[in-house]
Amino acid sequence: MKCKYCHCPSGFLRRKHKECEEKHNLAIAKIPSVVSKSILEDKQTYTSVEGQISLLSASGYVPPYMVEMLVENAILSVFRDNQVRPDIIEPYIDSLPSNYKELILNSAEYSEYWQKQFTSYLSTLSGSTAIDEEHIEKIQALKERNIPQLSSGLQRVFLSELSKRIDLILEDGVIDTREEESLSDYLVATGLQEMEALYQSASFERFVQSLILRDIQEGKIPDRCKVTGLPILLGKNEHLVWVHRGINGYEQKTGRRRVGKSNGVSVRVCKGVYYRVGASKGYSVDYQYQDSLGCGLLIVTNKNLVFVGTKSIKIPLSKIISCTPYQDGIEIVKDAATPKGYTFAGYDPWFTINAVQSLV
């Protein structure tokens, strides 16, 4: 039989030489150590140890696929332990052979490493402190790597920080120009202004709504909400303020029903003769009920409140005589010969009620 390591004759019923196995075991223990040492202690690139690894793999009969696995695991262990600075590990990765480099860049460990790095860095910034140039350049460099897993991970970190900054800004209920510029700089620095997820963020929506309310209070025409394919035509001098989606609309209506109707009871007078007493035709009473308008859009303009669902209604702001907010909706009463109520549910109404009151 032949040795599974050196492929030379190993003797009867023997699949390996003892000395070959010892060399193999030494090599697979040594290769990860060489890689880790080159990163953590020597702070060199992979190129500087590539020759040493080749010698170890050759002398220890380590096949290429196993060398790749050992090198990859050694580098990933550095990421998992968060042991190395970015300015050391990034040049090291760039010096890797293309097949090694692709494996590392697309690993969960690489993405998590950068999420931890930026979470830690952002936690050191107080309030609205700007991100420094070094980290802005690093964000741009990572973006250019075009790794989906990394991009989505950093996006979550940046959106979390955005939410904290917005909460801090809105603590006093007022957004000044400096705070607005600070947040705009943060969006540019992190690249969030180019990400679709930003416009699905509840925190960012609240921030923009607060800016719109500030504009209204300052007498400016709101123009921060941009929507394509709006299902209504705006009138002369009418401007879009906001669009709420997924809103359930209801119209208060009056119904009528008869109550008190009774057939009475029959009393037997004699055989074949009965007398009915207590019969009543009853009387009509009115009752209120909510008629569904369907689920759709609640559009706020500087002149009207428009709901577009299964049915559509338009309420001029000048005709609104009362607004009653609830935990998950708002009731609007429209002026008419008989005032009519409308309820819009399924959202936080704070913006709608403040916008309507300010515009009215």
C-alpha positions as CSV (number, residue, x, y, z in Angstrom):
1,M,0.0,0.0,0.0
2,K,1.0,3.6,-0.5
3,C,1.2,6.4,2.2
4,K,-1.8,8.7,1.9
5,Y,0.5,11.7,2.5
6,C,3.7,11.1,0.4
7,H,2.2,8.4,-1.9
8,C,5.3,6.2,-1.5
9,P,5.1,2.5,-0.5
10,S,4.2,2.3,3.2
11,G,4.2,-1.5,3.7
12,F,1.7,-4.3,4.0
13,L,-1.7,-3.0,5.2
14,R,-0.2,0.4,6.2
15,R,-1.8,3.5,4.8
16,K,0.6,6.1,6.1
17,H,4.1,6.7,7.4
18,K,4.3,7.8,11.0
19,E,6.8,10.6,10.2
20,C,4.6,11.8,7.3
21,E,1.6,12.1,9.6
22,E,3.7,14.0,12.2
23,K,4.8,16.4,9.5
24,H,1.2,16.8,8.3
25,N,-0.1,17.5,11.8
26,L,2.7,20.0,12.5
27,A,1.9,21.8,9.2
28,I,-1.8,22.2,9.8
29,A,-1.1,23.5,13.3
30,K,1.6,25.8,12.1
31,I,-0.2,27.5,9.1
32,P,-2.9,29.2,11.2
33,S,-0.3,30.3,13.7
34,V,1.8,31.9,10.9
35,V,-1.2,33.7,9.5
36,S,-2.4,35.0,12.9
37,K,1.1,36.1,13.9
38,S,1.6,38.0,10.6
39,I,-1.6,40.0,11.3
40,L,-1.5,40.5,15.1
41,E,2.2,40.8,15.8
42,D,4.2,41.4,12.7
43,K,1.5,43.6,11.1
44,Q,2.6,42.3,7.7
45,T,0.6,41.5,4.5
46,Y,-0.2,38.0,3.4
47,T,2.5,38.3,0.7
48,S,5.2,38.3,3.3
49,V,4.2,34.8,4.6
50,E,2.9,33.2,1.4
51,G,6.3,31.6,0.8
52,Q,6.4,30.2,4.3
53,I,2.9,28.8,4.0
54,S,3.8,27.2,0.7
55,L,6.8,25.4,2.2
56,L,4.8,24.2,5.2
57,S,2.0,22.9,3.0
58,A,4.6,21.1,0.7
59,S,6.6,19.6,3.6
60,G,3.4,18.6,5.5
61,Y,1.6,17.2,2.5
62,V,-1.3,19.7,3.0
63,P,-3.5,19.9,-0.1
64,P,-4.5,23.3,-1.6
65,Y,-8.2,23.1,-0.5
66,M,-7.0,22.5,3.1
67,V,-4.5,25.3,3.0
68,E,-7.3,27.6,1.9
69,M,-9.5,26.5,4.7
70,L,-6.8,26.9,7.3
71,V,-5.9,30.4,6.1
72,E,-9.5,31.5,5.9
73,N,-10.3,30.2,9.4
74,A,-7.2,31.9,10.9
75,I,-8.2,35.3,9.4
76,L,-11.9,34.9,10.4
77,S,-10.9,34.1,14.0
78,V,-9.1,37.5,14.1
79,F,-12.4,39.1,13.0
80,R,-14.5,37.1,15.5
81,D,-12.3,38.2,18.4
82,N,-12.2,41.8,17.1
83,Q,-8.4,41.8,17.8
84,V,-7.0,44.0,15.0
85,R,-7.3,47.5,13.8
86,P,-8.9,48.3,10.4
87,D,-5.8,50.0,9.1
88,I,-3.9,46.6,9.5
89,I,-6.5,44.1,8.4
90,E,-7.7,45.8,5.3
91,P,-4.3,45.9,3.5
92,Y,-3.8,42.3,4.6
93,I,-7.1,41.3,2.9
94,D,-6.1,43.2,-0.2
95,S,-2.9,41.2,-0.4
96,L,-4.7,37.8,-0.4
97,P,-5.0,35.7,-3.5
98,S,-8.3,36.4,-5.2
99,N,-10.0,33.2,-4.1
100,Y,-9.1,33.8,-0.4
101,K,-10.1,37.4,-0.6
102,E,-13.5,36.7,-2.0
103,L,-14.2,34.2,0.8
104,I,-13.2,36.6,3.5
105,L,-15.1,39.6,2.1
106,N,-18.3,37.7,1.8
107,S,-18.1,36.1,5.2
108,A,-20.5,37.0,8.1
109,E,-17.4,37.6,10.3
110,Y,-16.2,40.4,8.0
111,S,-19.6,42.1,8.0
112,E,-20.0,41.8,11.8
113,Y,-16.4,43.1,12.3
114,W,-17.3,46.4,10.6
115,Q,-20.6,46.7,12.3
116,K,-18.9,46.4,15.7
117,Q,-16.2,48.9,14.6
118,F,-18.8,51.6,13.6
119,T,-21.1,50.9,16.5
120,S,-18.1,51.4,18.9
121,Y,-17.0,54.6,17.0
122,L,-20.5,56.2,16.9
123,S,-21.0,55.5,20.6
124,T,-18.0,57.8,21.3
125,L,-19.7,60.7,19.5
126,S,-21.9,63.0,21.7
127,G,-25.1,64.5,20.5
128,S,-24.8,65.7,16.9
129,T,-21.0,65.5,16.6
130,A,-20.0,65.0,13.0
131,I,-18.3,61.9,11.6
132,D,-14.6,62.6,11.0
133,E,-13.0,62.5,7.6
134,E,-11.1,59.2,8.3
135,H,-14.3,57.3,8.9
136,I,-16.1,59.0,6.0
137,E,-13.4,57.7,3.7
138,K,-13.6,54.3,5.3
139,I,-17.4,54.2,4.7
140,Q,-16.8,55.1,1.0
141,A,-14.1,52.5,0.7
142,L,-16.4,49.8,2.1
143,K,-19.2,50.9,-0.2
144,E,-16.9,50.4,-3.2
145,R,-16.3,46.8,-2.2
146,N,-20.0,46.2,-3.2
147,I,-20.7,43.5,-0.7
148,P,-24.5,43.1,-0.1
149,Q,-24.2,41.5,3.4
150,L,-21.7,44.2,4.5
151,S,-23.9,47.1,3.1
152,S,-27.1,45.9,4.8
153,G,-25.2,45.4,8.1
154,L,-23.7,48.9,8.1
155,Q,-27.1,50.3,7.0
156,R,-28.7,48.9,10.2
157,V,-25.9,50.4,12.4
158,F,-26.3,53.8,10.7
159,L,-30.1,53.8,10.9
160,S,-30.0,52.9,14.6
161,E,-27.7,55.9,15.2
162,L,-29.9,58.1,13.1
163,S,-32.9,57.2,15.3
164,K,-30.9,58.2,18.4
165,R,-29.9,61.5,16.9
166,I,-33.4,62.3,15.8
167,D,-34.8,61.5,19.3
168,L,-32.3,63.8,20.8
169,I,-33.1,66.6,18.4
170,L,-36.8,66.3,19.0
171,E,-36.6,66.3,22.8
172,D,-37.4,70.0,23.0
173,G,-40.0,69.8,20.1
174,V,-38.1,72.3,18.1
175,I,-35.6,71.8,15.2
176,D,-33.3,74.7,14.5
177,T,-31.3,75.2,11.3
178,R,-28.1,74.0,12.9
179,E,-29.7,70.7,13.9
180,E,-31.1,70.2,10.5
181,E,-27.8,70.8,8.8
182,S,-26.1,68.4,11.3
183,L,-28.5,65.6,10.5
184,S,-28.1,66.3,6.7
185,D,-24.3,66.0,7.1
186,Y,-24.8,62.7,8.9
187,L,-27.0,61.3,6.1
188,V,-24.4,62.3,3.5
189,A,-21.4,61.0,5.5
190,T,-23.1,57.5,6.0
191,G,-24.6,57.4,2.5
192,L,-28.0,56.9,4.0
193,Q,-29.5,59.6,1.7
194,E,-29.0,57.1,-1.2
195,M,-30.6,54.1,0.5
196,E,-34.3,53.1,0.1
197,A,-34.4,52.0,3.8
198,L,-34.0,55.6,4.9
199,Y,-37.5,56.5,3.5
200,Q,-39.0,53.5,5.3
201,S,-37.5,54.6,8.7
202,A,-40.1,55.8,11.2
203,S,-37.6,58.1,12.8
204,F,-36.7,59.8,9.6
205,E,-40.3,60.2,8.7
206,R,-40.9,61.9,12.1
207,F,-38.0,64.2,11.5
208,V,-39.2,65.3,8.0
209,Q,-42.7,65.8,9.4
210,S,-41.3,68.0,12.1
211,L,-39.5,70.1,9.5
212,I,-42.8,70.5,7.5
213,L,-44.6,71.7,10.7
214,R,-41.8,74.2,11.2
215,D,-42.2,75.4,7.7
216,I,-46.0,75.8,8.1
217,Q,-45.5,77.7,11.3
218,E,-43.0,80.1,9.6
219,G,-45.5,80.8,6.9
220,K,-43.6,78.8,4.2
221,I,-45.3,76.7,1.5
222,P,-44.5,73.0,2.3
223,D,-42.6,71.3,-0.5
224,R,-40.6,68.5,1.3
225,C,-43.0,65.7,0.4
226,K,-42.3,64.4,-3.1
227,V,-44.7,61.8,-4.4
228,T,-45.0,60.5,-8.0
229,G,-48.3,59.2,-9.3
230,L,-50.5,61.1,-6.9
231,P,-54.1,59.9,-7.5
232,I,-55.7,63.3,-7.1
233,L,-55.3,66.6,-9.0
234,L,-54.2,69.5,-6.9
235,G,-56.1,72.8,-7.3
236,K,-54.8,76.2,-8.0
237,N,-52.3,77.3,-5.3
238,E,-52.7,73.9,-3.6
239,H,-49.6,72.1,-2.4
240,L,-49.0,68.6,-1.1
241,V,-48.0,68.4,2.5
242,W,-48.0,64.7,3.3
243,V,-49.3,61.3,2.3
244,H,-50.3,58.7,4.8
245,R,-50.5,55.1,3.5
246,G,-52.5,52.1,4.6
247,I,-55.2,54.1,6.4
248,N,-58.6,52.8,7.2
249,G,-61.4,55.4,6.5
250,Y,-64.9,55.5,8.0
251,E,-67.8,57.9,7.4
252,Q,-70.3,58.5,10.1
253,K,-73.8,57.9,8.9
254,T,-77.3,57.9,10.3
255,G,-79.6,54.9,10.0
256,R,-83.2,54.4,11.1
257,R,-85.0,51.4,12.6
258,R,-88.3,50.6,14.2
259,V,-88.4,49.7,17.9
260,G,-91.3,48.8,20.2
261,K,-93.3,46.8,17.6
262,S,-95.4,44.1,19.1
263,N,-98.1,41.8,17.9
264,G,-99.7,41.7,21.3
265,V,-101.4,38.6,22.8
266,S,-104.6,36.8,22.0
267,V,-107.2,36.2,24.7
268,R,-109.8,33.5,24.2
269,V,-113.3,34.9,24.9
270,C,-115.2,31.7,24.0
271,K,-115.0,28.9,21.6
272,G,-113.7,30.2,18.2
273,V,-113.6,33.8,19.5
274,Y,-110.3,35.6,20.5
275,Y,-109.5,39.1,21.4
276,R,-106.1,40.6,20.7
277,V,-104.7,43.2,23.1
278,G,-101.3,45.0,23.4
279,A,-100.6,45.3,19.7
280,S,-98.3,48.2,18.7
281,K,-96.8,49.4,15.4
282,G,-93.8,50.7,17.3
283,Y,-91.9,53.9,16.4
284,S,-88.8,54.9,14.4
285,V,-85.4,55.9,16.0
286,D,-82.2,57.1,14.4
287,Y,-78.8,55.5,15.1
288,Q,-75.3,56.3,14.2
289,Y,-72.9,53.8,12.5
290,Q,-69.5,53.9,10.8
291,D,-69.6,53.1,7.1
292,S,-66.2,51.8,5.7
293,L,-64.5,53.9,3.0
294,G,-61.9,51.1,2.6
295,C,-58.2,51.2,3.1
296,G,-56.1,53.7,1.2
297,L,-54.3,57.0,1.2
298,L,-54.9,60.0,3.5
299,I,-53.5,63.0,1.6
300,V,-52.9,66.3,3.5
301,T,-52.6,69.4,1.4
302,N,-52.5,73.1,2.4
303,K,-56.2,73.3,1.5
304,N,-57.8,69.9,1.8
305,L,-57.8,66.6,3.6
306,V,-58.4,63.9,0.9
307,F,-59.0,60.2,1.5
308,V,-58.7,57.8,-1.5
309,G,-59.8,54.3,-0.8
310,T,-62.7,52.2,-2.0
311,K,-64.6,55.4,-1.8
312,S,-63.0,58.9,-1.9
313,I,-63.9,62.0,0.1
314,K,-62.5,65.5,0.2
315,I,-62.7,67.7,3.3
316,P,-61.7,71.3,2.9
317,L,-59.6,72.4,5.8
318,S,-61.8,75.5,6.1
319,K,-64.8,73.2,6.8
320,I,-63.2,71.3,9.6
321,I,-64.9,72.2,12.9
322,S,-63.2,69.7,15.2
323,C,-60.3,67.2,15.3
324,T,-60.1,64.5,17.9
325,P,-56.9,62.5,18.1
326,Y,-56.9,58.9,19.3
327,Q,-54.1,56.4,20.0
328,D,-54.3,55.0,16.5
329,G,-56.3,57.5,14.5
330,I,-58.2,60.8,14.3
331,E,-61.8,61.9,14.0
332,I,-62.6,64.9,11.8
333,V,-66.0,66.6,11.9
334,K,-66.9,68.5,8.8
335,D,-69.2,71.6,8.9
336,A,-72.5,71.1,7.1
337,A,-76.2,71.6,7.6
338,T,-75.8,68.4,9.6
339,P,-72.2,68.1,10.7
340,K,-70.7,64.8,9.6
341,G,-67.8,62.9,11.2
342,Y,-65.0,61.0,9.5
343,T,-62.6,58.6,11.2
344,F,-59.1,57.7,9.9
345,A,-57.5,54.8,11.7
346,G,-54.3,52.7,11.6
347,Y,-51.6,55.3,12.3
348,D,-50.2,57.8,14.8
349,P,-52.2,61.1,14.1
350,W,-49.8,63.6,15.7
351,F,-48.6,65.0,12.5
352,T,-52.0,65.2,10.8
353,I,-53.7,67.0,13.8
354,N,-50.8,69.5,14.1
355,A,-50.6,70.2,10.4
356,V,-54.4,70.7,10.1
357,Q,-54.5,73.0,13.2
358,S,-51.6,75.0,11.9
359,L,-53.0,75.3,8.3
360,V,-56.5,76.2,9.5
